[in-house]
Structures are given as structure tokens and as C-alpha cells.
Amino acid sequence: MKEEEIKKLNIYERMDLITNEIATVSKNLKVQVNKTSSYNAVSERDILDAVKPIEHIYRVYSYPYDRKVIDNDILVKETEYNGTTTKTNSLYMRVETIYRFVNIDNKDEFIDIKAYGDGIDTGDKAPGKATTYADKYALMKAYKISTGDDPDKEASPETGYKKETKKEDTTNYRDLVIDYCNDNNIDLNEIAQTYKLNAKSTNKDFEQVYFDLTLFKEN
């Protein structure tokens, strides 16, 4: 199809053509659960490598339009060796992402796909893992990308994680945002304007700002 013909298509027609051109994506990523258990998965790179060139041909631009944290917790994993039990704490985070697919020739024409991603990490990579997972599955569902099998055929591997006894979150995210901006030479007034922060903003509002700031740093 010639470019002039593609420019006449609406976003639904373009995405339908992209869907029909993308083949099955193989599970090339091996995920190690523990010393004896692992499973295969589709990596974000595999999905992007399949999607980007065809989106370019059909003049579609896709990107994460909006994100928010909808759940987070501390998970505890116990391991026993030679009669000694060791506890490891990990941060769990669930992120909701709105992924937008835009008609390059008509910026007002777009489709939004909602996807969710979970991330678990003993360090600070839980947000990055959650957002990567959500982005990957937004693209897979938007273009109906098959991985060659049914994910419900087998149970997910047992991770051994358990939720920590729930405690009230007393973190002062307002102070964290201020400290983070000061430490990284970020204009606080600009952040306040961007996120519409004021004297009535809640700790939850500042939590979302802190999440966005630290995620930006990681990426």
C-alpha cells in the first residue's frame, strides 16, 4: 500500500492492518524464579521489535499516555538453610497504564488501551518492572499479538512471597518530593504547576508525584 493511501486511513483501519501483519512473537526471555524453577516469557524488546517498524509504515505513534499506582505493599519471602530462616523484604507495586495509539496524520484521532503491570523487587526496580510489564501487555492486547500458547494452561510459578502484616503508611511524601527536588536541582514551582499541587493537596497526591519523579530517574 502506498503512503498516500495509508494517509487516508483512520486509526481503526491502520491498527487492523498492523494487527494482521504482526506474526506470533516467540518467548525468548527465560525468567528464573529460584534455583530449580524457571519459565519462558516474551520480553519487551521482542514486542517492540515486532511493533515499531510496522507502526512506522502505517503511520501510528503509540506511547504511555498516563500512569498511576493502584496498589503497593511489602512482600516477605522466607528461606531456610541449615536450620536458619532468613527473611527477605521486597517492594510490590501494581501500576495502571493508559497506552495511547495516535493517527500521525490526524493527531485528534487516537485509541486508548488500559493495561496493568505488577513489579516485585528487593531494591528500587519495582516501578520500572511494573511499567514495563503494563506497556508490553498494552501493545500485545492492542494488536492481538499471540505468543503461541495459552497463559491459563499452567499455573504461575510459586514465588514464596507473602504479604507483610499491613501497617498504616506514615510516609510523608510531601517531604520526600521536596527533598528529591532539592537533591536533583528540580524546580519545585514547576512541579507544583505541572501536578496542580496546592495547600489542599493530600499525601496521596504527593505519593503519585514522588512515584513519577523516581520512575523518570530510573528510566
Residue pairs with C-beta under 8 A, 6 or more apart in sequence:
1 17
3 59
6 14
6 57
6 58
6 59
7 59
7 105
9 17
9 58
10 103
10 106
10 109
11 60
11 101
11 102
11 103
11 106
11 109
11 110
11 111
12 111
14 58
14 59
14 60
14 103
15 60
15 101
15 111
15 142
15 143
17 58
18 51
18 54
18 55
18 58
18 60
18 143
19 143
19 144
21 54
22 50
22 51
22 54
22 143
22 145
23 50
24 145
24 146
24 147
24 148
25 42
25 46
25 47
25 50
25 140
25 145
25 146
25 147
26 42
26 46
26 147
26 148
27 40
27 41
27 42
27 147
27 148
27 149
28 40
28 42
28 43
28 46
29 40
29 41
29 42
29 43
29 46
30 38
30 39
30 40
30 41
31 38
31 39
31 40
31 41
32 38
33 39
33 157
33 158
33 159
34 160
37 157
37 158
38 157
39 157
42 136
42 140
42 147
43 136
44 132
44 135
44 136
47 136
47 139
47 140
47 145
48 139
50 145
51 62
51 139
51 143
51 145
55 61
55 62
59 103
59 104
59 105
60 101
60 102
60 103
60 104
61 101
61 102
61 104
62 99
62 100
62 101
62 102
62 139
62 142
63 99
63 100
63 102
64 97
64 98
64 99
64 100
64 131
64 134
64 135
64 138
65 98
65 99
65 100
65 112
66 97
66 98
67 95
67 96
67 97
67 98
67 131
67 134
67 212
67 215
68 95
68 96
68 208
69 93
69 94
69 95
69 96
69 127
69 207
69 208
69 211
70 94
70 95
70 96
70 116
71 92
71 93
71 94
72 91
72 92
72 93
72 94
72 126
73 91
73 92
73 163
73 164
73 166
74 89
74 90
74 91
74 92
74 163
74 164
75 89
75 90
75 91
75 92
75 120
75 161
75 162
75 163
75 164
76 87
76 88
76 89
76 90
76 161
76 162
76 163
76 164
77 87
77 88
77 90
77 159
77 160
77 161
77 162
78 85
78 86
78 87
78 88
78 160
78 162
79 85
79 86
79 88
79 160
80 86
88 122
89 122
89 164
90 120
90 121
90 122
90 126
90 161
91 119
91 120
91 121
91 122
91 124
91 126
92 118
92 119
92 120
92 126
92 161
93 118
93 119
93 120
93 126
93 127
93 130
94 116
94 117
94 118
94 119
94 130
95 116
95 117
95 118
95 119
95 127
95 130
95 131
95 134
96 114
96 115
96 116
96 134
97 114
97 115
97 116
97 117
97 131
97 134
97 135
97 138
98 112
98 113
98 114
99 112
99 113
99 114
99 115
99 134
99 135
99 138
99 139
99 142
100 110
100 111
100 112
100 113
101 110
101 111
101 112
101 113
101 142
102 109
102 110
103 109
103 110
111 142
113 138
113 141
113 142
114 138
115 134
115 135
115 137
115 138
115 141
116 134
116 137
117 129
117 130
117 131
117 132
117 133
117 134
117 135
117 136
117 137
118 129
118 130
118 133
119 125
119 126
119 127
119 128
119 129
119 130
119 131
119 132
119 133
120 126
120 129
120 159
120 161
121 129
124 214
124 218
125 218
127 211
127 214
127 215
127 218
128 215
128 218
128 219
131 215
139 145
140 147
171 203
171 207
172 203
173 203
173 204
173 206
173 207
173 209
173 210
174 201
174 203
174 206
176 206
176 210
177 191
177 206
177 209
177 210
177 213
178 188
180 186
180 210
180 213
180 214
181 187
181 188
181 191
181 213
182 188
184 217
186 213
191 197
191 209
191 213
192 198
195 205
195 208
195 209
197 205
197 206
197 209
